[in-house]
Amino acid sequence: MEVKIPKKYLSDSLNHIERIIPNRTSNPSLSLLFIEIKDNNIILRGSNLEIDIEAKLSADINTTEEKIFAVPANVFGQIIRSLPGELVQLGFSENEMSIASGNYGTKLQLVKDIESSNISFPETYTSSIDGGVLANLLSHVRYAAAVAEYQAIFRGIKLELKQNYTRAIATDGFRLAYYDANSSTGIEEDIVIPARTVDELIKLLSDDEVKMIVENNQLSILNGAFKVNLKLMDGTFPDYEKIIPSEFPLKVSLDADSFASSIKRVALMADKTGNNRIGIFIKDGNLQITAEGGYGRAQEELAVMQEGDEAEIALAYNANYLIDALKPISGEISLAFSALDRPSPSVLRSTDDPKYLAMVVPLRI
């Protein structure tokens, strides 16, 4: 059995699958790449129990025989990426795989005496959404998900799948972000996807239509040549809408890029062991950013459009939290303060894209 396939075509698909396959694991089958030859296609599959990926690639195959083989994913990936030619020739025998490209050739032992891959994907999908829209939703909020193991459900990203909209939400308890899309998937359900799984999904998604189905605590997706199963998180996501303030005694408007650049410059002097603290003081249409640490002190002022019943405010923030919240925004932002005498949440919105909202809790002064 011989397969011919362009190196780039194979390598690009293999990269997505190899990233999720663990190199070292107590379960040897999880370190394997499963290769199925079927209907003039070479089908690659891998899993880490949280995410399954399959890529179906058309290839020049010299037989109609159907077979499934298994090889160490890491070794196979390194060989393919190092090949000198533009075309890859794979040959399969009972015990080994031959790999040739240009003037190079090698043989790789097939893994025997293991159970066949248990990775399976749905036959049908019940709904769909544009792949670019889904990637945009997830990438806008990913930064706000928690990273600590003990934070459980906060380490996931919630997707609200409704009949007339789709929303992605992430929070770690100190900040929150959500982003809306007017597109509907056709599913009426709330799900939570692990944030580290979302990282791989974003890299995988193309602008093609994404077909999807939610069943058995799993979100399954078909996008172009890829099929993906995402294991969903158990637990109740917090009622985030209750903690988003609705009244703001002071608001300012300013350019997002200018604000972010100023924070970055001033934060160079912030104490890195003290929550990267910066101070924000607003009065008479001026916003002053300050920071002080072991190396010195810095400050910078920006002119802002100020409105509200209160004349001034002084609060402190983790600089990184503000920078992260500003990254998805271009153009003008509205920065609204819900309370001036205690660390209550502050809300950032894009003037040009009101579908995005970010919330940051100030530090105690």
NORTADA-V201887 format. One record per run of one state. SS is the DSSP state (alpha for helix, beta for strand, coil for the rest). FROM is the first residue (numbers start at 0). LEN is the number of residues. If there is no record, write none. Layout:
ss=[SS/SS]
from=[FROM/FROM]
len=[LEN/LEN]
This chain:
ss=[coil/beta/alpha/coil/alpha/beta/coil/beta/coil/beta/coil/beta/coil/beta/alpha/coil/beta/coil/beta/coil/beta/coil/beta/alpha/coil/alpha/beta/coil/beta/coil/beta/coil/beta/alpha/coil/beta/coil/beta/coil/beta/coil/alpha/coil/beta/alpha/coil/beta/coil/beta/coil/beta/coil/beta/coil/beta/alpha/coil/beta/coil/beta/coil/beta/coil/beta/coil]
from=[0/1/6/20/27/31/38/40/47/50/58/59/61/66/72/82/86/92/95/101/103/109/126/130/144/148/155/161/165/171/174/181/188/194/204/208/215/217/223/225/232/239/243/249/255/267/276/283/285/293/295/303/304/308/311/318/327/331/337/344/350/355/361/362/363]
len=[1/5/14/7/4/7/2/7/3/8/1/2/5/6/10/4/6/3/6/2/6/17/4/14/4/7/6/4/6/3/7/7/6/10/4/7/2/6/2/7/7/4/6/6/12/9/7/2/8/2/8/1/4/3/7/9/4/6/7/6/5/6/1/1/2]
